[in-house]
Amino acid sequence: MAIFRTLLLLPAFAFVGGIALLAWNGSASASYAPPANPPQTIVIGIDLSSSNPLIRDDGFAGRVAARIAPMITNLPPRSRVLLRSFGAYNAAANNKLSLDIVIAPKTARAEDIARLVGGVIGGLPKMVRDGRVQVQNSTNIVPFLMNISRSVDCRAMPVHVILASDGVEDSQVARLSRRTATLPAPLSAPFPGCEELMILGIGRGLNSPGDTERLFGEWQFWSQSAGFRRFVGLNDW
């Protein structure tokens, strides 16, 4: 009889134990929340091609710098900031503007890196005039992005790619200064799950609303095909 009574009680114990386990799991889930401001990767690409007004216009360079710097200022520790230049498909030609740094409270504060990057972008026209940075005669935007895709991991942290460029691809990929030209989709998605591709100054070198819209459509198509979650293209702001 005692054994029978024990067997009858086993389901009850199992039920109570299950309730307790569910309650513990629920409280554990409720107490966990992802970080409000997780580490991010910010990639900044500076277009040094001759068609890009950024390399000549001090006022516009200052506005681009003022747009980008706040994106860095509030980055949390362990975030990564990459600054690169592009134009010619030539690594040696783009070595002068190169930065790869991880945000750290004591050695690389976000506000200091924001000031550094803003100073470089805002001072670019003067660096060109002084001969410290060389203007380039082609615009390899897609090849630059393909190279960058091998240096970032969108699964590890959110990745934002910001290009200070007019968006006029002028390379073996496409000649977007021609109104009949189009950007081919990448063969695979090199940026799967990456947050954003942003182009600051899109269409600015062509001075045509129609061309700006055309370029916006081309880069929106390319960014979606490449795996970015969203595309932002600004001619002015």
Backbone torsions as a table, in degrees:
resi	resn	phi	psi	omega
1	MET	NA	-39.9	179.9
2	ALA	-63.7	-40.4	179.5
3	ILE	-64.2	-41.7	179.7
4	PHE	-61.0	-42.4	-179.0
5	ARG	-65.1	-38.2	179.0
6	THR	-64.5	-41.9	178.8
7	LEU	-62.2	-37.1	178.3
8	LEU	-65.3	-32.1	-177.0
9	LEU	-79.1	-20.8	-175.9
10	LEU	-58.2	-45.8	178.3
11	PRO	-60.0	-36.1	180.0
12	ALA	-65.0	-44.5	178.0
13	PHE	-60.8	-41.7	-180.0
14	ALA	-63.0	-40.4	-179.8
15	PHE	-64.5	-47.3	-179.8
16	VAL	-62.9	-41.4	178.8
17	GLY	-63.0	-39.6	178.6
18	GLY	-63.8	-41.5	178.0
19	ILE	-61.4	-43.7	-179.9
20	ALA	-62.3	-41.3	-179.9
21	LEU	-65.1	-42.1	178.5
22	LEU	-63.3	-40.8	-179.8
23	ALA	-63.9	-41.2	-179.9
24	TRP	-65.8	-43.7	179.3
25	ASN	-63.1	-40.0	-179.8
26	GLY	-63.5	-43.5	-179.8
27	SER	-68.1	-35.9	179.0
28	ALA	-65.7	-41.8	179.7
29	SER	-65.7	-39.8	-178.6
30	ALA	-66.8	-32.4	-177.0
31	SER	-80.0	-19.2	-179.3
32	TYR	-91.1	134.1	174.3
33	ALA	-142.4	138.3	178.2
34	PRO	-64.1	154.3	179.7
35	PRO	-55.7	138.1	-179.4
36	ALA	-67.2	-29.6	-178.3
37	ASN	-133.8	78.2	-175.6
38	PRO	-71.3	159.1	175.2
39	PRO	-57.6	146.8	-179.1
40	GLN	-134.7	163.6	170.2
41	THR	-111.6	126.1	175.8
42	ILE	-113.8	118.5	176.4
43	VAL	-106.4	125.7	179.5
44	ILE	-117.1	118.2	179.0
45	GLY	-108.6	125.5	-178.6
46	ILE	-105.0	119.6	-178.5
47	ASP	-82.8	112.9	-179.2
48	LEU	-97.1	11.3	-178.1
49	SER	-72.2	155.0	-173.8
50	SER	-64.9	-20.3	-178.9
51	SER	-79.4	-12.8	-173.0
52	ASN	-86.8	115.1	-179.4
53	PRO	-59.7	-20.3	-179.3
54	LEU	-54.6	-33.6	-174.3
55	ILE	-79.5	-8.5	-177.9
56	ARG	-118.5	-28.2	-169.1
57	ASP	-100.3	105.6	-178.7
58	ASP	-61.0	-41.2	-178.2
59	GLY	-64.0	-44.1	-179.9
60	PHE	-68.2	-40.1	177.8
61	ALA	-59.9	-39.4	177.5
62	GLY	-64.4	-37.1	179.3
63	ARG	-69.5	-39.4	177.0
64	VAL	-63.3	-43.4	178.5
65	ALA	-60.4	-42.6	-179.3
66	ALA	-67.9	-25.5	178.1
67	ARG	-77.9	-37.8	-173.7
68	ILE	-83.7	-38.8	-173.6
69	ALA	-54.3	-44.9	179.7
70	PRO	-63.4	-23.0	177.5
71	MET	-68.3	-21.6	-179.9
72	ILE	-95.9	-33.2	-172.3
73	THR	-53.8	-40.6	-174.5
74	ASN	-98.7	15.1	178.4
75	LEU	-66.8	136.9	178.4
76	PRO	-78.8	166.5	175.7
77	PRO	-54.3	150.4	-179.8
78	ARG	77.5	0.2	171.9
79	SER	-71.4	156.4	-176.7
80	ARG	-120.7	135.0	177.6
81	VAL	-120.2	122.9	176.4
82	LEU	-117.4	128.0	173.6
83	LEU	-117.1	127.2	179.2
84	ARG	-140.0	156.5	171.0
85	SER	-113.9	160.0	179.2
86	PHE	-150.1	170.7	-178.2
87	GLY	162.7	-92.6	173.5
88	ALA	-69.7	151.7	176.7
89	TYR	-84.9	72.2	-171.9
90	ASN	-152.5	107.3	-175.6
91	ALA	-60.8	-39.2	-177.5
92	ALA	-63.3	-34.0	-178.9
93	ALA	-71.1	-16.5	-175.3
94	ASN	-113.2	12.9	-176.8
95	ASN	-74.2	-24.1	-173.8
96	LYS	-68.0	-32.4	177.9
97	LEU	-106.8	89.6	-176.8
98	SER	-149.8	127.6	179.0
99	LEU	-146.9	136.5	175.4
100	ASP	-143.7	106.2	-172.1
101	ILE	-140.8	147.4	177.0
102	VAL	-104.7	128.6	-179.0
103	ILE	-65.0	130.4	177.9
104	ALA	-145.0	136.7	-173.4
105	PRO	-56.7	-34.6	-173.9
106	LYS	-97.0	-33.1	-172.6
107	THR	-108.5	-23.2	-177.9
108	ALA	-150.9	75.4	-178.3
109	ARG	-69.5	144.9	-175.9
110	ALA	-58.3	-42.5	-177.8
111	GLU	-66.2	-32.2	177.6
112	ASP	-70.7	-40.9	178.7
113	ILE	-67.5	-37.4	177.1
114	ALA	-61.2	-42.1	178.8
115	ARG	-64.8	-41.3	179.2
116	LEU	-62.8	-49.8	-178.5
117	VAL	-64.6	-42.9	178.2
118	GLY	-60.5	-38.9	178.5
119	GLY	-65.7	-39.1	178.9
120	VAL	-64.8	-47.8	-177.5
121	ILE	-66.8	-47.4	-179.2
122	GLY	-63.8	-29.7	-178.3
123	GLY	-92.6	5.6	-175.1
124	LEU	-61.0	-45.9	179.8
125	PRO	-57.5	-39.5	178.6
126	LYS	-67.3	-39.2	178.0
127	MET	-62.4	-35.8	177.4
128	VAL	-67.9	-46.1	-180.0
129	ARG	-61.7	-36.1	-178.7
130	ASP	-80.2	-5.3	179.1
131	GLY	81.2	10.4	179.7
132	ARG	-81.0	-22.4	175.8
133	VAL	-127.8	132.8	-177.1
134	GLN	-95.1	132.4	174.2
135	VAL	-70.5	144.9	-175.9
136	GLN	-115.5	154.5	-169.5
137	ASN	-102.8	10.6	173.8
138	SER	-142.5	167.1	-175.5
139	THR	-133.0	90.8	-178.5
140	ASN	-93.9	74.8	-178.8
141	ILE	-74.4	-51.7	-179.0
142	VAL	-61.4	-47.3	176.6
143	PRO	-59.1	-37.2	175.9
144	PHE	-61.0	-46.5	180.0
145	LEU	-63.6	-39.5	178.8
146	MET	-63.0	-39.4	176.4
147	ASN	-65.5	-42.3	-179.8
148	ILE	-63.4	-35.3	-177.7
149	SER	-59.1	-24.1	179.7
150	ARG	-84.3	-5.2	-178.1
151	SER	-108.3	-3.3	-178.2
152	VAL	-126.9	158.0	178.9
153	ASP	-132.9	103.4	-176.8
154	CYS	-71.1	-13.2	176.6
155	ARG	-81.4	-24.1	-177.7
156	ALA	-81.7	-36.9	179.0
157	MET	-162.7	160.4	177.8
158	PRO	-60.0	138.7	-178.1
159	VAL	-123.4	127.9	175.5
160	HIS	-118.5	129.4	178.3
161	VAL	-112.8	121.7	-177.3
162	ILE	-118.8	123.1	179.1
163	LEU	-111.2	125.6	171.5
164	ALA	-91.5	89.4	-168.2
165	SER	-155.3	156.6	173.0
166	ASP	-83.5	-6.0	176.0
167	GLY	76.9	11.4	-178.0
168	VAL	-90.7	86.7	176.2
169	GLU	-57.4	127.8	179.0
170	ASP	-139.0	82.4	-172.8
171	SER	-154.4	-171.3	175.2
172	GLN	-66.6	-17.9	179.9
173	VAL	-72.6	-47.5	-178.2
174	ALA	-167.4	157.9	174.1
175	ARG	-117.5	84.5	-171.1
176	LEU	-74.6	-4.4	172.0
177	SER	-68.7	-20.9	175.5
178	ARG	-85.4	130.1	-172.8
179	ARG	-70.8	-14.6	177.6
180	THR	-92.1	-6.5	-176.1
181	ALA	-78.7	150.1	177.9
182	THR	-135.4	158.6	175.9
183	LEU	-88.4	125.2	174.6
184	PRO	-73.3	146.3	175.6
185	ALA	-66.9	145.0	175.1
186	PRO	-62.4	150.8	-178.4
187	LEU	-63.9	-31.2	174.0
188	SER	-138.5	172.9	-178.9
189	ALA	-88.0	101.9	-176.7
190	PRO	-76.4	-14.6	-178.6
191	PHE	-124.2	54.0	-176.2
192	PRO	-63.5	123.0	176.9
193	GLY	78.9	3.2	177.5
194	CYS	-69.1	147.8	-170.3
195	GLU	-68.3	-51.5	-164.8
196	GLU	-157.9	140.4	164.4
197	LEU	-112.3	123.8	-179.6
198	MET	-122.8	133.5	174.6
199	ILE	-118.9	117.9	179.7
200	LEU	-99.8	113.5	-178.7
201	GLY	105.8	16.7	-176.0
202	ILE	-59.2	130.8	178.9
203	GLY	76.6	-1.2	-172.3
204	ARG	-66.7	-30.8	-179.7
205	GLY	-74.8	-17.2	-177.1
206	LEU	-97.6	-18.3	174.8
207	ASN	55.0	42.3	-179.5
208	SER	-141.0	122.0	177.6
209	PRO	-56.7	-38.5	179.5
210	GLY	-64.3	-42.5	178.8
211	ASP	-67.5	-35.6	177.9
212	THR	-61.9	-44.9	178.6
213	GLU	-64.6	-39.2	178.7
214	ARG	-62.1	-46.2	179.5
215	LEU	-65.2	-38.9	177.6
216	PHE	-58.5	-46.5	-179.9
217	GLY	-62.7	-40.1	179.8
218	GLU	-63.7	-45.1	-177.0
219	TRP	-75.8	-30.0	174.2
220	GLN	-63.9	-44.3	177.1
221	PHE	-61.0	-46.8	-177.4
222	TRP	-64.2	-43.5	-176.8
223	SER	-64.1	-40.2	177.7
224	GLN	-65.8	-41.6	178.4
225	SER	-65.4	-30.2	-178.5
226	ALA	-79.5	-13.4	176.8
227	GLY	108.7	0.2	177.8
228	PHE	-68.2	145.6	178.5
229	ARG	-72.7	-34.1	-179.9
230	ARG	-152.0	160.4	177.8
231	PHE	-126.4	136.7	175.1
232	VAL	-126.3	122.4	176.7
233	GLY	-126.3	118.2	-176.5
234	LEU	-120.1	123.2	173.0
235	ASN	-83.1	-37.9	-179.7
236	ASP	-150.8	162.1	-180.0
237	TRP	-160.1	NA	NA
